[in-house]
Every structure is written in structure tokens, then in C-alpha cells.
Amino acid sequence: QVQLVESGGGLVQAGGSLTLSCAASGRTFSNYAMGWFRQAPGKEREFVAAISRSGGSPYYADSVKGRFTISRDDAKNMVYLQMNSLKPEDTAVYSCAAESYVTPRNLAASRSIGNWGQGTQVTVSS
């Protein structure tokens, strides 16, 4: 298991930017593909972005492609989500997820992710 703690959420106006961070501890971080998911009130959790164990092959939901960037720093056991050009529909609780030895696409589609953070609220005002 790996423990995940998100930070960086907050209130921002439409068109603004935020960077979310996820700190990992426990098992070997480099063994894990990492991802971000979000859940808006009354909606199911949805995939946002994922990155491979090597830091390559970033994979994005169509709704955030070109606006969000996922990255990782294995020296610090951190994964980041840079969010630009935010829209009110981006409002949600954003959670970090980790799964070992899978591709970013597999992480995006997984229904059995075993490692989740507690989430951080992002609110985008119009």
C-alpha cells in the first residue's frame, strides 16, 4: 500500500490556475502509475489525468486536454496537477490515485484502484 495526501485545492475564478500536489509515502513510489480523478456533487467520480511510472505517457480526459498537465517528481515522491484556464465545470473534489505496474490508460479505466488520497476541494467561480 501507498499513502497519498493531496493539497493545493481552493477557490479560483474562471480562467484562473491552480496546482494540486499529492505526496506519497509507504511503498516504492517509482513502482506506481499515478493519476488524478475528480467527483462533483451528485456525479460519479471521473478520470482526469494519469502518468506512467517513468513519468512519460501522460494521459488526459478529453475535458481537460490542453488545459491540465500532470507531472511527477520521484525524488520527492510527489505528483502534481497543473490546472490552467479553469472552468466552473471543473469544480469537484480532486483525488490522487496510485496503482502499481499498470499503464496510465489502464489506471484511467480501472475499477479496482487500491490507493486513494482523501481528496482536495477545487471550486471555480464564474
Secondary structure in CASP SS format (residue, H / E / C, confidence):
PFRMAT SS
TARGET T0000
AUTHOR 0000-0000-0000
METHOD secondary structure of the structure
MODEL  1
Q C 1.00
V E 1.00
Q E 1.00
L E 1.00
V E 1.00
E E 1.00
S E 1.00
G C 1.00
G C 1.00
G E 1.00
L E 1.00
V E 1.00
Q E 1.00
A C 1.00
G C 1.00
G C 1.00
S C 1.00
L E 1.00
T E 1.00
L E 1.00
S E 1.00
C E 1.00
A E 1.00
A E 1.00
S E 1.00
G E 1.00
R C 1.00
T C 1.00
F H 1.00
S H 1.00
N H 1.00
Y E 1.00
A E 1.00
M E 1.00
G E 1.00
W E 1.00
F E 1.00
R E 1.00
Q E 1.00
A C 1.00
P C 1.00
G C 1.00
K C 1.00
E C 1.00
R C 1.00
E E 1.00
F E 1.00
V E 1.00
A E 1.00
A E 1.00
I E 1.00
S C 1.00
R C 1.00
S C 1.00
G C 1.00
G C 1.00
S C 1.00
P C 1.00
Y E 1.00
Y E 1.00
A C 1.00
D C 1.00
S C 1.00
V C 1.00
K C 1.00
G C 1.00
R C 1.00
F E 1.00
T E 1.00
I E 1.00
S E 1.00
R E 1.00
D E 1.00
D C 1.00
A C 1.00
K C 1.00
N C 1.00
M E 1.00
V E 1.00
Y E 1.00
L E 1.00
Q E 1.00
M E 1.00
N C 1.00
S C 1.00
L C 1.00
K C 1.00
P H 1.00
E H 1.00
D H 1.00
T C 1.00
A E 1.00
V E 1.00
Y E 1.00
S E 1.00
C E 1.00
A E 1.00
A E 1.00
E E 1.00
S E 1.00
Y C 1.00
V C 1.00
T C 1.00
P H 1.00
R H 1.00
N H 1.00
L H 1.00
A H 1.00
A H 1.00
S C 1.00
R C 1.00
S C 1.00
I C 1.00
G C 1.00
N E 1.00
W E 1.00
G C 1.00
Q C 1.00
G C 1.00
T E 1.00
Q E 1.00
V E 1.00
T E 1.00
V E 1.00
S E 1.00
S C 1.00
END
